[in-house]
Amino acid sequence: MSTKSIFATGLDAGSTHTRCVISLLEGRHLRLVGYGSVPSRGWSKSRITDQQAVCECVLAAVEQAEAMAGTAVETVVAGMGGLTARGANSRGRMDFGRPREVEQRDINRAMDRAMHIQLQEDRMVLQLLPQDFVVDDQPGFHDPRNMMASVIEANAHLITISAQEHNNLVGAINRAHLSVDETVYEAIAACYASVLPSDRRDGVALVDIGAHSTEVVCYYGESAQIAASLRICGDHFSRDIAHAFRIPVESAAIVKHEFGGAISHGTAENSTVELPLVEGHGREAREAPRKMLNEILESRTVELFEMVRAELARAGMQRAISSGLVIAGGGALLPGICDVAERVLECPARIGLAQGFRNWPEALNDPAWTTAAGLSMYAARLRSQVDLVRQSVGMLGRILR
């Protein structure tokens, strides 16, 4: 029996930080062996503007993780997101002509037909997420194999993305002398790491708030119902503060992290925050009302979760998320954000942290690391099911369940 170690590497190339997580598969468990994080360069508004800069950041983050793990990696699973990502339902039909047993190849062909839809120019399918099957006009089957049927239809949720943006990221990773096993929607990866399968069955939504994009995914009955990108992101919060107090965006981000909160109620009227000095302007330090700061952040937070509510309502899922809302990404660190989410969406909310890793350090109990952790878990699943992938036709063996 082979004793070769199986290393699984997840790479989250974000707009502000590039993070890498290397884990070791030990039986049915994952053990963290290395991680790395460096500030990102080469991005603007969730798009790559300098591929070489992104390549250098990827290389630096991976080298940090390799040094800690004591091993070299050759392949990664990378996260994809941004404003070009969109989700939509699709259906693929297989007519056998006569009743017979449904085989694995029939399911694969139905899923393949669901994937082949007419896309706009510069669009590609990022992920195919199965929902259920209709067998002889009877809906709601999750595994129709070995059933007698003359017609099956596969319902799926397709996530599409800009082919150019996808190729730019894969190209940057390849220039860092790494190959990409798979690209995964970032919110799907974050949900995989922070939400238990039982919670997905009962209905759960995850919001991944990044610096330049916010992704939403919703599960019900183990099936993905929504995958969407929202125009409001962490950068908007900082820019709101910058405009209100007439300070640079970088200074506004510092004020937000050190003094800001998503709830203004209860903030003392006489409480103030000191605004960072702007070098070279020769001005004295200024103070601003803390209540005004929190009112700005609260207003933008409410707007964000109203957009989430609209996405849920559009898919008829607003009252179906019994397990509540999970908030991941760097934007989840804003104090009081869960309280605002609960008020707007009328459901429980919590911060999404990575689960299921051995030796996961306290320093990484941060929602900003959830996506990288999920990508590593996804890589472990791919690595441990190589035989299943090789035997499968189409994409069914590659999808994340």
C-alpha positions in Angstrom: 0.0 0.0 0.0 1.3 3.4 -1.0 2.3 5.7 1.9 2.9 8.8 -0.3 1.9 11.9 1.6 -1.0 13.8 0.0 -0.6 17.6 0.3 -3.5 19.9 -0.5 -2.8 23.6 -1.3 -5.4 26.3 -1.5 -4.5 29.7 -2.9 -6.7 32.8 -2.3 -5.3 35.6 -4.5 -7.3 38.5 -3.1 -7.2 42.2 -4.0 -5.5 43.2 -0.7 -3.8 39.9 0.5 -2.6 36.8 -1.2 -3.0 33.8 1.2 -1.8 30.2 0.8 -2.8 27.2 3.0 -1.0 23.8 2.8 -2.6 20.9 4.5 -1.7 17.2 4.8 -4.4 14.5 4.3 -4.1 12.0 7.2 -6.8 9.3 6.7 -10.0 11.2 6.7 -8.6 14.2 8.5 -6.7 17.4 7.4 -3.7 18.8 9.3 -2.4 22.3 8.7 1.3 22.2 7.9 2.0 25.6 6.4 0.5 28.9 5.5 1.6 32.2 4.1 0.2 35.7 3.5 1.6 38.8 1.7 0.0 42.1 0.7 -1.4 41.9 -2.9 -0.3 44.0 -5.8 -1.5 44.2 -9.4 -5.2 44.5 -8.7 -7.8 47.2 -9.3 -11.5 46.9 -8.5 -11.3 43.0 -8.4 -9.5 42.9 -11.8 -5.9 42.0 -12.5 -4.0 45.0 -14.0 -0.4 43.7 -13.6 0.0 40.0 -14.1 3.7 40.0 -13.1 2.9 41.7 -9.8 0.2 39.1 -9.0 2.7 36.4 -9.9 5.3 37.7 -7.5 2.7 37.9 -4.7 1.6 34.3 -5.4 5.1 33.1 -5.4 5.9 34.9 -2.1 2.8 33.5 -0.3 3.5 30.0 -1.5 7.1 30.1 -0.5 6.2 31.2 3.0 3.8 28.3 3.3 6.3 25.8 1.8 9.0 26.9 4.2 6.7 26.3 7.2 5.5 23.0 5.7 8.9 21.7 4.8 7.8 20.6 1.4 7.5 22.0 -2.2 4.1 22.2 -3.9 3.5 22.0 -7.6 -0.3 22.3 -7.9 -2.9 24.5 -6.2 -6.7 25.0 -6.1 -7.3 28.7 -6.7 -10.2 30.9 -5.8 -12.1 33.1 -8.3 -14.6 35.9 -7.6 -15.1 39.5 -8.5 -17.9 41.5 -10.1 -17.8 39.4 -13.3 -19.0 36.2 -11.5 -22.7 35.3 -12.0 -25.0 32.4 -11.2 -28.0 31.1 -13.0 -30.1 27.9 -13.1 -29.9 25.5 -16.0 -31.5 22.2 -17.0 -30.3 19.3 -19.1 -32.6 16.6 -20.5 -31.9 13.0 -21.5 -34.7 11.1 -23.4 -33.9 7.3 -23.5 -36.8 6.5 -25.9 -37.9 3.6 -23.7 -38.0 2.8 -19.9 -34.7 1.4 -18.6 -32.4 1.7 -15.6 -30.7 5.1 -15.1 -26.9 4.7 -15.3 -24.0 6.9 -14.2 -23.3 7.9 -17.8 -26.9 9.1 -18.2 -26.5 11.4 -15.2 -23.2 12.7 -16.6 -24.7 13.4 -20.0 -27.6 15.2 -18.5 -25.3 17.3 -16.4 -23.1 18.0 -19.4 -26.1 19.2 -21.3 -27.1 21.5 -18.5 -23.6 23.0 -18.7 -23.7 23.6 -22.4 -25.7 26.8 -22.7 -25.2 29.8 -25.0 -22.9 32.2 -23.2 -22.1 35.8 -24.1 -18.7 36.7 -25.5 -15.8 36.3 -23.0 -17.9 34.2 -20.6 -17.0 30.7 -19.4 -18.5 28.2 -16.9 -16.5 28.3 -13.7 -18.5 25.7 -11.7 -21.5 23.4 -12.3 -23.4 22.8 -9.0 -26.1 20.0 -9.2 -29.4 20.6 -7.5 -31.7 17.7 -8.2 -33.2 15.5 -10.9 -36.6 15.1 -12.5 -37.4 11.5 -13.3 -40.4 11.0 -15.7 -41.8 14.4 -14.7 -41.4 13.6 -10.9 -39.1 16.2 -9.3 -36.9 16.1 -6.2 -34.5 13.1 -6.8 -30.9 13.5 -5.7 -29.6 10.2 -7.0 -31.7 8.5 -9.7 -29.2 5.8 -10.5 -30.7 2.3 -10.9 -34.2 3.8 -11.1 -36.5 2.8 -14.1 -37.1 5.8 -16.3 -37.6 6.9 -19.9 -36.6 10.6 -19.3 -34.4 12.3 -16.8 -33.7 16.1 -16.4 -30.8 17.5 -14.4 -31.3 20.8 -12.6 -28.1 22.7 -11.9 -26.8 26.1 -10.9 -24.1 27.4 -13.2 -21.5 29.9 -12.1 -20.0 31.8 -15.0 -17.2 34.3 -15.1 -15.1 36.4 -17.4 -12.8 34.1 -19.4 -10.2 36.9 -19.6 -10.1 37.4 -15.8 -10.0 33.7 -15.3 -7.1 33.2 -17.7 -5.3 36.2 -16.3 -5.3 34.7 -12.8 -4.4 31.2 -14.0 -1.6 32.7 -16.1 -0.2 34.6 -13.1 -0.1 31.3 -11.1 1.5 29.4 -14.0 4.2 32.1 -14.2 4.9 31.3 -10.5 5.8 27.8 -11.7 2.6 26.3 -10.3 -0.2 24.4 -12.1 -3.9 24.9 -11.2 -5.9 21.8 -10.4 -9.2 23.6 -10.3 -10.6 27.1 -9.9 -13.4 27.5 -7.4 -15.9 30.3 -6.7 -14.6 32.0 -3.5 -17.9 32.0 -1.6 -18.4 28.3 -2.3 -14.9 27.6 -0.8 -15.6 29.8 2.2 -18.9 27.9 2.8 -17.2 24.6 2.4 -14.8 25.5 5.2 -17.2 27.1 7.6 -20.6 25.5 7.2 -21.4 21.9 8.2 -23.3 19.7 5.6 -26.3 19.5 8.0 -26.6 23.3 8.0 -26.5 23.4 4.2 -29.4 20.9 4.1 -31.5 23.1 6.5 -30.8 26.2 4.4 -27.9 28.7 4.9 -26.5 31.7 3.1 -22.9 32.9 3.2 -21.7 36.4 2.4 -18.0 36.8 1.7 -17.1 40.5 2.1 -13.8 41.2 0.4 -12.0 44.5 -0.2 -13.1 44.9 -3.9 -16.0 42.4 -4.2 -18.7 40.7 -2.2 -19.9 37.2 -3.1 -23.1 35.5 -1.9 -24.0 31.8 -2.0 -27.1 30.1 -0.7 -27.7 26.4 0.0 -30.9 24.6 0.6 -31.3 20.8 0.8 -27.6 20.4 0.0 -28.1 22.2 -3.3 -26.8 25.6 -4.3 -29.6 27.9 -5.1 -27.9 31.3 -5.4 -24.4 32.4 -6.4 -24.0 36.2 -7.0 -21.6 39.0 -6.7 -22.6 42.3 -5.2 -21.3 45.8 -6.0 -20.8 46.8 -2.4 -17.6 45.7 -0.8 -15.2 46.6 2.0 -13.6 49.4 0.0 -16.9 51.2 -0.1 -16.9 51.5 3.7 -13.5 53.1 3.7 -14.3 55.5 0.8 -17.5 56.6 2.6 -15.4 57.6 5.6 -12.7 59.2 3.4 -15.4 61.4 1.7 -17.1 62.3 4.9 -14.0 63.3 6.9 -11.8 64.5 3.9 -9.0 62.1 4.5 -7.2 59.7 2.2 -8.7 56.2 1.7 -5.7 54.6 3.4 -6.3 56.7 6.5 -10.0 56.0 6.4 -9.3 52.3 6.4 -7.2 52.7 9.6 -10.0 54.7 11.2 -12.6 52.0 10.2 -10.5 49.1 11.7 -9.5 50.9 14.9 -12.6 52.8 15.8 -15.5 51.9 13.6 -18.6 49.8 14.2 -21.7 48.9 12.3 -24.1 50.1 15.1 -24.4 53.8 15.9 -27.0 53.4 18.6 -25.5 53.6 22.0 -22.4 55.5 20.9 -21.8 58.5 23.3 -22.4 61.9 21.7 -19.2 63.3 23.2 -17.0 60.3 22.0 -14.5 61.3 19.3 -11.8 59.6 17.2 -8.5 61.2 16.1 -8.1 61.3 12.4 -4.6 60.2 11.1 -2.3 63.1 10.0 -1.7 63.5 6.3 2.1 63.7 5.7 3.3 66.9 4.0 0.1 68.9 4.6 1.4 70.5 7.8 -2.1 70.4 9.4 -2.8 69.7 13.0 -4.5 66.5 14.1 -8.2 66.6 13.8 -11.0 64.8 15.7 -14.3 63.5 14.4 -17.5 62.4 16.2 -17.4 58.6 16.7 -21.2 58.5 16.4 -21.0 60.0 12.9 -18.4 57.4 12.0 -20.6 54.6 13.1 -23.7 56.1 11.4 -21.8 56.1 8.1 -20.7 52.5 8.5 -24.2 51.4 9.7 -25.8 53.0 6.7 -23.5 51.2 4.2 -23.9 47.9 6.2 -27.7 48.1 6.0 -27.5 48.7 2.3 -25.3 45.7 1.8 -27.6 43.3 3.6 -30.6 44.8 1.9 -29.0 43.7 -1.4 -28.4 40.3 0.1 -32.1 40.2 1.1 -33.1 41.1 -2.5 -31.0 38.3 -3.9 -32.6 35.8 -1.5 -36.1 37.1 -2.3 -35.4 36.8 -6.0 -34.8 33.1 -5.6 -37.6 32.6 -3.1 -35.1 31.8 -0.3 -35.6 34.7 2.1 -37.6 32.5 4.6 -35.8 29.3 3.8 -32.4 29.8 5.5 -33.1 28.1 8.8 -29.4 27.8 9.6 -29.1 31.6 9.2 -26.4 33.7 7.6 -22.6 33.2 7.8 -20.3 36.2 7.2 -16.8 35.6 6.0 -14.0 37.7 4.4 -12.1 40.6 5.9 -15.2 42.8 6.0 -16.7 40.4 8.6 -14.4 41.9 11.2 -16.5 45.1 11.5 -17.9 45.1 15.0 -21.7 44.8 15.1 -22.0 43.5 11.6 -23.9 40.3 12.7 -26.4 42.4 14.6 -27.2 44.5 11.5 -27.5 41.3 9.4 -29.9 39.8 11.9 -32.0 43.0 11.9 -32.2 43.3 8.1 -32.6 39.6 7.2 -34.5 38.5 10.3 -32.4 35.4 10.8 -29.5 34.4 13.0 -26.0 35.5 11.8 -22.5 34.5 12.8 -18.9 35.0 11.6 -17.6 32.2 9.3 -14.4 30.6 10.6 -12.6 27.6 9.2 -13.5 24.2 10.8 -12.1 20.7 10.4 -8.4 21.3 10.5 -5.9 19.8 13.0 -3.2 22.2 14.3 -5.2 25.2 13.1 -3.5 28.1 15.0 -5.4 30.8 16.9 -3.8 33.4 14.7 -5.8 32.1 11.7 -9.2 32.2 13.5 -10.0 35.1 11.3 -12.8 35.2 8.6 -10.3 36.5 6.1 -8.6 33.0 6.1 -11.9 31.1 5.6 -11.7 31.1 1.8 -8.1 29.9 1.7 -9.0 27.1 4.1 -11.9 26.0 2.0 -9.7 25.9 -1.1 -7.3 23.6 0.7 -10.1 21.4 1.7 -11.4 21.3 -1.9 -7.8 20.4 -3.0 -7.7 17.5 -0.5 -11.0 16.2 -1.8 -9.8 16.3 -5.4 -6.5 14.6 -4.5 -8.2 11.8 -2.5 -10.7 11.1 -5.3 -8.4 10.8 -8.3 -9.8 7.5 -9.3 -13.3 8.8 -9.2 -12.4 11.8 -11.3 -10.7 9.6 -13.9 -13.7 7.3 -14.2 -16.3 10.1 -14.5 -17.4 11.5 -17.8 -17.9 15.2 -17.9 -17.9 17.4 -14.8 -19.9 15.3 -12.3 -16.8 13.9 -10.6 -15.2 17.3 -10.2 -18.1 19.2 -8.6 -18.1 20.1 -4.9 -20.8 18.4 -3.0 
